Amino acid sequence: MKSDRYARVPKARTREDKRLDVVRFLGMAQPHMIAAETPETLAKRYDVTVDTARAEMRKAGLL
């Protein structure tokens, strides 16, 4: 039976994928967009914990 007849199901987003989304945003967004963000808003937008968002903001030198 050929497997290409069936639709591919996208993989579920892992915690690491979500954390990398935050890292990409902090690295690539324009300064005025980053200045308006807090750890709480990043956590809500990217579905990560507030501690994760805060840690990534610290690593980027924003806190």
Phi, psi and omega in degrees: 000134182280134182277346182282000176281341185260146179289144176276135179266128179293146180288152180290146179286125180272171178299322180292322177300317181294320178296319179294331174298318178296316180299316179298317179299312182295331181276335189243345183287158178287150185305321182290335177285320180290323182297333181276355185266148172238165177302326181291319180289323176295320180298319180290317183294318186257006176057048174240172178284159179297323179297321178295314179297318179296318180296319180290325176293324177295316179299325179279355179080027183259351177240000000 
